[in-house]
Amino acid sequence: MRHISRYTGIAALTLATVVAGTVTATAIGPTAELKADGVIVVAGSTCTWTGANTSAAAPSALSVDRATVNRPGGNLACDGGITATLNNNPAFTFDDTTATARTDLIDITGQQSFISCRYRATSLVWDRDGTTRRYVNRAFTATRTSGSFLCPASVTTAAGGASVTFR
């Protein structure tokens, strides 16, 4: 039971990390770096990544390049013996009037020891932190699409459990 509970937290952490991330944005304009950073903490474990390439500068619609999140091209790392892989290039759209961002789909695989679980979350909503380009997640649930029978059918990430910063 302990292993399953820890893995549930790991799966949620992994998903939120890739999806949300901690993003701190700079002013939009010619100095935008077209990069994104992320972080998530779930069940006492933390996953982070920095410097992922984006297809545009926020608030323009953009996607995050999974090849620059995942290793070896990126630096996605989790503590607690967990590994994670982002399986898609998440697309973000922004609404500065409501200070929100939306992500179409997050598809991620988390692994601990020999247990591997793949989860998908759709229609995620993020709230902007002040006037920055840092966005904090609203609660979301990811559904298992494949993996071990030991993987929970779904995992939920609480509001504020993840963030993404565009720079």
Buried (B, 14 or more C-beta within 10 A) or exposed (E): EEEEEBBBBBBBBBBBBBBBBBBBBBEBEEEBEBBBBBBBBBBEBBBBBBEBBBBBBBBEEBBBBBEBBBEEEBBBBBEBEBBBBBBBBBBBBBEEEEBBBBBEBBBBBBBBEEBBBBBBBEEBBBBBBEEBBBBBBBEBEBEBEEBEEBBBEBBBBBEEBBBBBBB
